Amino acid sequence: IASSIVEYCKEQNASDEEILATTLIGLSIFTVSLGLGLYIIGQLRLAQYVQKLPTCVVGGYLAFIGFFCGQSALSLLSHIGVSGVLQWYKFLHKESLVLIAPGLFGGCGIYIAVRKLRHMAVLPFSIAMIILSFYGVLYYTNTSLEEAKDFGWMSKADAPPAWNHTWDYIQFDKVVWPALPRQIFTVLSMMFVVALSSSLDIAAIDLEVPKPLAYNYELKMVGLSNLISGMLGGYTGSYIFSQSVFSLRAGIRSRLAGFVSALFEAVTVIMPFSVLSFVPNFVFASLLI
């Protein structure tokens, strides 16, 4: 949607400010539309039909998510974009393999640790140890952060703007409105895909709990979340079922986990520096793997 809006605005010789405003506001409007659509689908009790899908379909969906995350992790590590398995040969260069190795090692290590030691502290402890080990290697090899970024171990993130300026570029007077109706078909397709994928996310969590989940209620909550996000200038989202499954397997049953996650994310947003500038890429890739 964003690419299509940008292309149309460029064809109309719109300025950069107009392109940015149209894209930001357009995505927010479509997020509100998605939220309304999902809420209506849940209200009509249509999500429950996903329960009629065989387990192999849900498993196939989860397998694809795993494949997609793994491929994205390799791209993140090597700084090489690929669109499928047939392009994986690009990862076989010496420089790419050097960047990929720590991520694969960390991912396998985290997987084994979480499987063998079923405790809620295992994952955060593993992440902390990986980060400390990285900085320990930098210290003993007398390598600076800039050198690590130049080599590709870390992202060169720009300094983020102050959080209270987040909405400065949402300027309705600069929107190229004719660019938005052209996206209606894509938005309707997105509603269908997100409704199905969100229902499958719920099904994935449902496999981990002893009693059936209320599919329609859960889908309405996804819709309501997107509605609020869009009204505040945000974009689409759904469940992170992997986090839910991990919490369930770790024995976490309190809502406090969600509030803690929200608190730390809020703190990250208002920080005057980018956290990504201090975390090596293979940490994120290890979690994806």
C-alpha positions as a printed Julia matrix, in Angstrom:
289×3 Matrix{Float64}:
   0.0     0.0     0.0
   2.77    2.42    0.95
   4.71    1.71   -2.26
   1.61    2.2    -4.39
   0.82    5.51   -2.7
   4.37    6.76   -3.2
   4.36    5.77   -6.88
   1.05    7.55   -7.51
   2.19   10.71   -5.71
   5.41   10.78   -7.73
   3.38   10.51  -10.93
   1.42   13.56   -9.76
   4.69   15.43   -9.07
   3.87   15.71   -5.37
   6.49   17.07   -2.99
   8.28   14.89   -0.46
   6.2    16.41    2.35
   2.99   15.57    0.49
   4.17   12.01   -0.22
   5.09   11.47    3.43
   1.83   12.94    4.75
  -0.28   10.94    2.28
   1.48    7.69    3.16
   1.33    8.19    6.92
  -2.3     9.28    7.05
  -3.37    6.77    4.42
  -1.88    3.84    6.34
  -3.52    5.08    9.53
  -6.92    5.33    7.83
  -6.57    1.84    6.4
  -5.56    0.54    9.83
  -8.8     1.96   11.24
 -10.69    0.3     8.38
  -8.98   -3.01    9.11
  -9.85   -2.73   12.79
 -13.5    -2.07   12.01
 -13.57   -4.97    9.56
 -12.05   -7.43   12.03
 -14.39   -6.29   14.79
 -17.42   -6.8    12.53
 -16.18  -10.25   11.5
 -15.83  -11.19   15.16
 -19.22   -9.68   16.01
 -20.83  -11.78   13.27
 -19.18  -14.85   14.82
 -17.39  -15.8    11.61
 -13.99  -16.48   13.19
 -15.21  -19.7    14.77
 -15.19  -21.39   11.36
 -11.4   -21.48   11.56
 -11.87  -24.17   14.22
 -13.15  -26.41   11.45
  -9.76  -26.34    9.72
  -7.71  -29.53   10.16
  -4.67  -29.37   12.43
  -2.36  -29.89    9.43
  -3.52  -26.55    7.99
  -2.65  -24.73   11.21
   0.65  -26.59   11.33
   1.42  -25.59    7.74
   0.71  -21.96    8.57
   3.04  -22.12   11.56
   5.7   -23.85    9.46
   5.57  -21.05    6.91
   5.9   -18.43    9.66
   8.95  -20.3    10.96
  10.48  -20.47    7.47
   9.8   -16.78    6.85
  11.35  -15.78   10.19
  14.4   -17.97    9.56
  14.97  -16.5     6.11
  14.51  -12.99    7.48
  17.09  -13.75   10.17
  19.64  -14.8     7.56
  18.95  -11.62    5.59
  19.29   -9.5     8.72
  22.61  -11.09    9.59
  24.18  -10.98    6.14
  22.6    -7.7     4.97
  21.49   -9.55    1.83
  17.86   -9.54    0.74
  16.41  -12.75   -0.68
  12.89  -13.67   -1.79
  13.08  -17.46   -1.67
  15.15  -20.62   -1.16
  16.52  -20.44   -4.7
  18.39  -17.27   -3.71
  19.98  -18.69   -0.57
  23.22  -19.22   -2.47
  23.86  -15.52   -1.83
  24.5   -16.39    1.82
  27.45  -18.64    0.93
  30.02  -15.89    0.53
  32.78  -15.85    3.13
  31.83  -12.46    4.57
  28.17  -13.48    4.85
  28.98  -16.77    6.56
  31.09  -14.95    9.16
  28.16  -12.65    9.97
  25.63  -15.51    9.97
  27.56  -17.93   12.22
  26.96  -16.14   15.59
  23.23  -15.89   14.88
  22.92  -19.58   14.08
  24.97  -20.53   17.15
  22.95  -18.2    19.39
  19.62  -19.39   17.98
  20.46  -23.06   18.47
  21.8   -22.34   21.94
  18.65  -20.49   23.0
  16.45  -23.25   21.57
  18.3   -25.96   23.5
  18.35  -23.92   26.71
  14.62  -23.15   26.56
  13.78  -26.78   25.8
  15.98  -28.24   28.54
  15.5   -25.62   31.25
  11.81  -24.73   31.46
  12.02  -21.54   33.45
  10.84  -18.04   32.59
  14.3   -16.58   33.25
  16.1   -18.78   30.7
  15.31  -16.68   27.61
  16.13  -13.22   29.05
  19.26  -14.65   30.71
  20.39  -16.15   27.41
  19.85  -12.86   25.59
  21.77  -10.96   28.26
  24.67  -13.43   28.09
  24.87  -13.13   24.29
  25.0    -9.33   24.49
  27.59   -9.37   27.29
  29.7   -11.88   25.38
  29.63   -9.65   22.32
  30.8    -6.6    24.26
  33.4    -8.74   26.03
  34.87   -9.75   22.67
  34.88   -6.11   21.55
  36.71   -5.12   24.73
  39.39   -7.8    24.52
  39.96   -7.25   20.8
  40.05   -3.47   21.28
  37.29   -3.0    18.71
  35.15    0.14   18.82
  31.4     0.27   18.23
  31.93    2.18   15.0
  34.26   -0.53   13.73
  31.71   -3.19   14.67
  29.01   -1.28   12.79
  31.25   -0.85    9.75
  31.91   -4.6     9.67
  28.18   -5.34    9.82
  27.75   -6.67   13.36
  25.4    -3.85   14.3
  22.96   -1.57   12.51
  23.79    2.05   11.87
  20.57    3.48   13.23
  20.0     7.23   13.11
  19.24    9.1    16.31
  15.46    8.94   16.83
  13.44   12.16   17.09
  11.89   13.12   20.4
   8.78   11.01   21.04
   6.56   14.07   21.3
   7.39   14.93   17.68
   6.15   11.57   16.39
   3.03   13.11   14.86
   4.68   16.17   13.31
   4.47   14.74    9.79
   0.77   13.9     9.99
  -0.45   16.96    8.1
  -3.92   16.61    6.58
  -3.53   19.74    4.45
  -0.73   18.06    2.48
  -2.51   14.78    1.73
  -2.97   13.83   -1.93
  -6.45   12.39   -1.36
  -6.99   10.82   -4.83
  -4.17    8.36   -3.98
  -6.22    6.66   -1.25
  -9.35    5.33   -3.04
  -7.05    3.43   -5.4
  -6.1     1.17   -2.47
  -9.63   -0.08   -1.66
  -9.17   -3.51   -3.28
  -5.84   -4.01   -1.51
  -7.38   -3.01    1.83
 -10.26   -5.47    1.37
  -7.73   -8.2     0.53
  -5.75   -7.24    3.64
  -8.88   -7.6     5.79
  -9.42  -11.13    4.51
  -5.78  -12.16    4.95
  -5.43  -10.63    8.44
  -8.75  -12.11    9.57
  -7.57  -15.57    8.48
  -4.01  -15.23    9.8
  -5.16  -13.76   13.12
  -7.62  -16.62   13.5
  -4.8   -19.06   12.8
  -2.67  -17.27   15.41
  -5.5   -17.8    17.87
  -5.66  -21.44   16.8
  -1.92  -21.8    17.46
  -2.38  -20.48   20.99
  -5.48  -22.63   21.41
  -3.3   -25.72   20.95
  -1.36  -24.75   24.09
  -4.26  -24.12   26.48
  -6.43  -26.77   28.15
  -9.75  -25.08   27.35
 -10.97  -23.68   23.99
 -10.45  -20.01   23.28
 -13.3   -17.71   22.26
 -12.19  -17.1    18.66
 -14.69  -14.34   17.92
 -13.9   -12.48   21.13
 -10.17  -12.68   20.44
 -10.63  -11.44   16.87
 -12.71   -8.51   18.11
  -9.86   -7.59   20.44
  -7.43   -7.63   17.48
  -9.87   -5.39   15.61
 -10.24   -3.02   18.54
  -6.45   -2.8    18.93
  -6.03   -1.91   15.25
  -8.83    0.64   15.52
  -7.09    2.41   18.4
  -3.7     2.15   16.68
  -5.0     3.72   13.48
  -6.77    6.55   15.32
  -3.48    7.4    17.03
  -1.51    7.36   13.78
  -0.26    3.78   14.08
  -0.37    0.8    11.77
  -1.7    -2.73   11.6
  -0.78   -5.51   13.98
  -1.92   -8.83   15.37
  -0.98  -11.37   17.98
   2.62  -12.38   18.54
   1.56  -15.95   19.16
   5.16  -17.08   19.71
   5.39  -14.8    22.76
   2.07  -16.13   24.06
   3.13  -19.75   23.56
   6.49  -19.09   25.21
   4.8   -17.5    28.22
   2.39  -20.42   28.53
   5.18  -22.98   28.36
   7.14  -21.02   30.96
   4.17  -21.21   33.32
   3.3   -17.5    33.14
  -0.43  -16.96   33.68
  -0.54  -13.39   34.94
  -1.65  -10.36   32.93
   1.31   -8.6    34.52
   3.54   -9.98   31.74
   1.66   -7.91   29.17
   1.85   -4.74   31.25
   5.6    -5.22   31.8
   6.15   -5.66   28.05
   4.12   -2.52   27.32
   6.08   -0.56   29.95
   9.48   -1.51   28.53
   8.33   -0.74   24.98
   7.11    2.68   26.1
  10.46    3.36   27.8
  12.26    2.33   24.6
  10.18    4.81   22.59
  10.89    7.81   24.81
  14.62    7.1    25.12
  16.76    9.84   23.51
  18.86    7.23   21.68
  18.18    4.17   19.55
  18.47    0.86   21.37
  19.19   -0.8    18.02
  22.5     1.06   17.93
  23.79   -0.97   20.87
  22.37   -4.44   20.21
  24.18   -6.69   17.69
  22.13   -7.97   14.79
  22.68  -11.61   15.67
  20.72  -11.15   18.91
  17.56  -10.36   16.94
  18.39  -13.07   14.42
  18.89  -15.63   17.22
  15.35  -14.96   18.43
  13.94  -15.25   14.89
  15.79  -18.51   14.31
